[in-house]
Amino acid sequence: MKKRERPQREVIPTPASQAVKLVAVGTEFGMSVVIMALVGYLSFKEFFGEDFTALGITVGIFIGFFTGVYMLYREFCKKLLK
């Protein structure tokens, strides 16, 4: 029984500047989530006590996520309008 050969895929090289930009956008997105989770934790701990810190982290993660999505949207629109 003969083995079938796998077709070779063509690799499309990307410029280094584009790769760096993608890493920067991903880092910005991740940091917005982490920072807002920390802000939510600290603010809920300060204003509502130790019992509500989990809620603060959850609220912070959601706010950070939507902030990150908005920043990605802005970056996408900026590229689209060029």
ChimeraX commands (.cxc) that place a marker at each C-alpha (Angstrom):
marker #1 position 0.00,0.00,0.00 radius 0.5
marker #1 position 1.47,3.33,-1.06 radius 0.5
marker #1 position 1.50,6.32,1.20 radius 0.5
marker #1 position 0.11,9.51,-0.22 radius 0.5
marker #1 position 2.44,12.43,-0.27 radius 0.5
marker #1 position 1.33,15.56,1.49 radius 0.5
marker #1 position 1.07,18.61,-0.70 radius 0.5
marker #1 position 3.59,21.29,0.22 radius 0.5
marker #1 position 2.06,24.49,1.53 radius 0.5
marker #1 position 3.38,27.78,0.37 radius 0.5
marker #1 position 4.54,29.94,3.25 radius 0.5
marker #1 position 3.81,33.60,2.78 radius 0.5
marker #1 position 6.45,35.65,4.56 radius 0.5
marker #1 position 5.24,38.62,6.57 radius 0.5
marker #1 position 7.34,41.70,7.11 radius 0.5
marker #1 position 8.87,42.05,10.55 radius 0.5
marker #1 position 7.12,45.37,11.11 radius 0.5
marker #1 position 3.72,43.72,10.66 radius 0.5
marker #1 position 4.62,40.97,13.11 radius 0.5
marker #1 position 5.80,43.51,15.66 radius 0.5
marker #1 position 2.58,45.49,15.22 radius 0.5
marker #1 position 0.49,42.36,15.81 radius 0.5
marker #1 position 2.44,41.55,18.96 radius 0.5
marker #1 position 1.96,45.13,20.17 radius 0.5
marker #1 position -1.79,45.01,19.57 radius 0.5
marker #1 position -2.10,41.67,21.37 radius 0.5
marker #1 position -0.06,42.92,24.31 radius 0.5
marker #1 position -2.17,46.08,24.49 radius 0.5
marker #1 position -5.34,43.98,24.53 radius 0.5
marker #1 position -4.04,41.65,27.23 radius 0.5
marker #1 position -2.75,44.46,29.39 radius 0.5
marker #1 position -6.07,46.31,29.23 radius 0.5
marker #1 position -7.80,43.21,30.63 radius 0.5
marker #1 position -5.19,42.66,33.36 radius 0.5
marker #1 position -5.03,46.30,34.44 radius 0.5
marker #1 position -8.80,46.70,34.56 radius 0.5
marker #1 position -9.12,43.47,36.58 radius 0.5
marker #1 position -6.63,44.88,39.06 radius 0.5
marker #1 position -8.47,48.21,39.20 radius 0.5
marker #1 position -11.77,46.39,39.74 radius 0.5
marker #1 position -10.27,44.28,42.51 radius 0.5
marker #1 position -8.76,47.24,44.33 radius 0.5
marker #1 position -11.77,49.52,43.96 radius 0.5
marker #1 position -14.32,46.92,45.07 radius 0.5
marker #1 position -12.09,45.93,47.98 radius 0.5
marker #1 position -11.80,49.57,49.06 radius 0.5
marker #1 position -15.47,50.55,48.66 radius 0.5
marker #1 position -17.38,47.31,49.39 radius 0.5
marker #1 position -15.00,45.19,51.46 radius 0.5
marker #1 position -13.25,41.88,51.02 radius 0.5
marker #1 position -16.46,39.98,50.20 radius 0.5
marker #1 position -17.00,41.73,46.86 radius 0.5
marker #1 position -13.50,41.48,45.38 radius 0.5
marker #1 position -14.50,38.60,43.06 radius 0.5
marker #1 position -17.26,40.78,41.64 radius 0.5
marker #1 position -14.75,43.61,41.18 radius 0.5
marker #1 position -12.40,41.32,39.27 radius 0.5
marker #1 position -15.28,40.15,37.06 radius 0.5
marker #1 position -16.44,43.69,36.32 radius 0.5
marker #1 position -12.84,44.75,35.64 radius 0.5
marker #1 position -12.29,41.86,33.23 radius 0.5
marker #1 position -15.43,42.74,31.27 radius 0.5
marker #1 position -14.53,46.42,31.11 radius 0.5
marker #1 position -10.96,45.55,30.09 radius 0.5
marker #1 position -12.20,43.14,27.43 radius 0.5
marker #1 position -14.53,45.68,25.85 radius 0.5
marker #1 position -11.86,48.36,26.08 radius 0.5
marker #1 position -9.45,46.02,24.28 radius 0.5
marker #1 position -12.02,45.23,21.59 radius 0.5
marker #1 position -12.59,48.96,21.10 radius 0.5
marker #1 position -8.83,49.56,20.74 radius 0.5
marker #1 position -8.64,46.72,18.18 radius 0.5
marker #1 position -11.57,48.26,16.31 radius 0.5
marker #1 position -9.84,51.66,16.26 radius 0.5
marker #1 position -6.63,50.07,14.96 radius 0.5
marker #1 position -8.56,48.18,12.27 radius 0.5
marker #1 position -10.38,51.37,11.16 radius 0.5
marker #1 position -7.09,53.24,11.03 radius 0.5
marker #1 position -5.65,50.57,8.70 radius 0.5
marker #1 position -8.81,50.52,6.62 radius 0.5
marker #1 position -8.79,54.27,6.00 radius 0.5
marker #1 position -5.14,54.35,4.87 radius 0.5
marker link #1:1,2 radius 0.2
marker link #1:2,3 radius 0.2
marker link #1:3,4 radius 0.2
marker link #1:4,5 radius 0.2
marker link #1:5,6 radius 0.2
marker link #1:6,7 radius 0.2
marker link #1:7,8 radius 0.2
marker link #1:8,9 radius 0.2
marker link #1:9,10 radius 0.2
marker link #1:10,11 radius 0.2
marker link #1:11,12 radius 0.2
marker link #1:12,13 radius 0.2
marker link #1:13,14 radius 0.2
marker link #1:14,15 radius 0.2
marker link #1:15,16 radius 0.2
marker link #1:16,17 radius 0.2
marker link #1:17,18 radius 0.2
marker link #1:18,19 radius 0.2
marker link #1:19,20 radius 0.2
marker link #1:20,21 radius 0.2
marker link #1:21,22 radius 0.2
marker link #1:22,23 radius 0.2
marker link #1:23,24 radius 0.2
marker link #1:24,25 radius 0.2
marker link #1:25,26 radius 0.2
marker link #1:26,27 radius 0.2
marker link #1:27,28 radius 0.2
marker link #1:28,29 radius 0.2
marker link #1:29,30 radius 0.2
marker link #1:30,31 radius 0.2
marker link #1:31,32 radius 0.2
marker link #1:32,33 radius 0.2
marker link #1:33,34 radius 0.2
marker link #1:34,35 radius 0.2
marker link #1:35,36 radius 0.2
marker link #1:36,37 radius 0.2
marker link #1:37,38 radius 0.2
marker link #1:38,39 radius 0.2
marker link #1:39,40 radius 0.2
marker link #1:40,41 radius 0.2
marker link #1:41,42 radius 0.2
marker link #1:42,43 radius 0.2
marker link #1:43,44 radius 0.2
marker link #1:44,45 radius 0.2
marker link #1:45,46 radius 0.2
marker link #1:46,47 radius 0.2
marker link #1:47,48 radius 0.2
marker link #1:48,49 radius 0.2
marker link #1:49,50 radius 0.2
marker link #1:50,51 radius 0.2
marker link #1:51,52 radius 0.2
marker link #1:52,53 radius 0.2
marker link #1:53,54 radius 0.2
marker link #1:54,55 radius 0.2
marker link #1:55,56 radius 0.2
marker link #1:56,57 radius 0.2
marker link #1:57,58 radius 0.2
marker link #1:58,59 radius 0.2
marker link #1:59,60 radius 0.2
marker link #1:60,61 radius 0.2
marker link #1:61,62 radius 0.2
marker link #1:62,63 radius 0.2
marker link #1:63,64 radius 0.2
marker link #1:64,65 radius 0.2
marker link #1:65,66 radius 0.2
marker link #1:66,67 radius 0.2
marker link #1:67,68 radius 0.2
marker link #1:68,69 radius 0.2
marker link #1:69,70 radius 0.2
marker link #1:70,71 radius 0.2
marker link #1:71,72 radius 0.2
marker link #1:72,73 radius 0.2
marker link #1:73,74 radius 0.2
marker link #1:74,75 radius 0.2
marker link #1:75,76 radius 0.2
marker link #1:76,77 radius 0.2
marker link #1:77,78 radius 0.2
marker link #1:78,79 radius 0.2
marker link #1:79,80 radius 0.2
marker link #1:80,81 radius 0.2
marker link #1:81,82 radius 0.2
view
